[in-house]
Amino acid sequence: MITSLVSLRVQQLVFASSTSSLKLTRTMTTKVHVIAETGFGTGTNELYDRARPSYPTECLSYIRQVSKSTAPLNIVEIGAGTGIFSRALLAHSEWATSIGTLRAIEPSDGMCDVWRKTVDDSRSSIVKGTFDDTGVEEGWADLIIIAQAFHWCPDYGKASAEFSRILKKDGAVVFIWNLEDRDGAGWVAQLRDCVEAHEQGTPQFRLGLWRKTFSTPEYTSLFHPQEEAEWAYHLLASEQIVTNRAQSKSYIAVLPPDEKAKVLENVKDILERGDDRVWINKEEGTYQYPYKTYIVVSRKK
């Protein structure tokens, strides 16, 4: 539940791009990151689905404007997880008549299982696949959407080539992430410092490693410079919501029980102090959870 939308910033970023053409072939063998494979493995997915937030209505409206087509769209969602984004998109009023077929792609068996249990829409289906091996036929998709996942991509060039292969002419890729806003409150900054200390070298979104995509030869030959947008807002928080969300991080899920217990104890201490906390209902223990959502759009040449 979003309690307030406090700012909107849209940036258009321009980067130099090459015009050389690439021959696209499907020789995809890239593996899933071991922390993602284990931390999002079977047994972790129900908590992930309960704990992770959905996406602001405004962001889904923004994505709808990426495609100017009025016909029902063919959408590929890569890294679809447990279906949090799929459900939001399928239920959104502006997308009600805009989706022809939604083909979800996900490498985790456990995530796929939860997706099938929670997404109930005849327009949608899910199969196993990865960023660079989707199994989708050439030129099928109007849009590719990747929610809360692309930072795990191990080969940005191969992924860019696969995206271009399956997109129609004038199609686009939409990347979207939610992230706790460390600038929004002292307790959020402390919370992120606490959990991020255990990242174990994983390629988290905040590090921006995924931005290397936009300078690969494959990307610059096949896509226009990316467009970026950012939203800041507040979600509903409680001790249980914050604690569960911390535990849903892949790198926290794989910790030994004693280390995980220490993390959760530290999280509890941070929430008890509650620096800069803004109460929604103190008696019920609910308060504002500062968040940001980021969208990057890459349009096929």
PEMO-V731003 format. One record per backbone hydrogen bond with DSSP energy under -1.0 kcal/mol. CO is the residue of the C=O (numbers start at 1). NH is the residue of the N-H. Records with the same first field share a line. If there is no record, write none. Layout:
# PEMO-V731003
CO = NH, NH
This chain:
# PEMO-V731003
4 = 234
7 = 232
9 = 230
11 = 228
25 = 27
33 = 37
34 = 38
35 = 39
36 = 40
38 = 41
41 = 44
44 = 48
45 = 49
46 = 50
47 = 51
48 = 52
56 = 60
57 = 61
58 = 62
59 = 63
60 = 64
61 = 65
63 = 66
73 = 100, 101
74 = 142, 143
75 = 103
76 = 145
77 = 105
80 = 83
83 = 87
84 = 88
85 = 89
86 = 90
87 = 91
92 = 95
95 = 98, 99
98 = 73
101 = 75
102 = 125
103 = 77
104 = 127
105 = 79, 80
108 = 112
109 = 113
110 = 114
111 = 115
112 = 116
113 = 117
114 = 118
115 = 119
121 = 124
123 = 102
125 = 104
127 = 106
133 = 130
137 = 140
141 = 168
142 = 172
143 = 76
144 = 174
145 = 78
146 = 176
149 = 152
150 = 153
155 = 159
156 = 160
157 = 161
158 = 162
159 = 163
160 = 164
161 = 165
162 = 166
163 = 167
165 = 139
166 = 141
168 = 171
171 = 300
172 = 144
173 = 298
174 = 146
175 = 296
176 = 148
177 = 294
179 = 292
180 = 182
181 = 184
185 = 189
186 = 190
187 = 191
188 = 192
189 = 193
190 = 194
191 = 195
192 = 196
195 = 198
196 = 199
199 = 202
202 = 204
204 = 207
205 = 208
208 = 211
209 = 212
210 = 213
211 = 214
212 = 215
213 = 216
216 = 220
217 = 221
218 = 222
219 = 223
222 = 301
227 = 297
228 = 11
229 = 295
230 = 9
231 = 293
232 = 6, 7
233 = 291
234 = 3, 4
235 = 289
237 = 287
238 = 242
239 = 243
240 = 244
241 = 245
242 = 246
243 = 247
244 = 248
246 = 249
249 = 253
250 = 254
252 = 255
256 = 260
257 = 261
258 = 262
259 = 263
260 = 264
261 = 265
262 = 266
263 = 267
264 = 268
265 = 269
266 = 270
267 = 271
268 = 272
269 = 273
270 = 274
274 = 277
275 = 187
278 = 288
281 = 286
286 = 280, 281
287 = 237
289 = 235
290 = 181
291 = 233
292 = 179
293 = 231
294 = 177
295 = 229
296 = 175
297 = 227
298 = 173
299 = 224
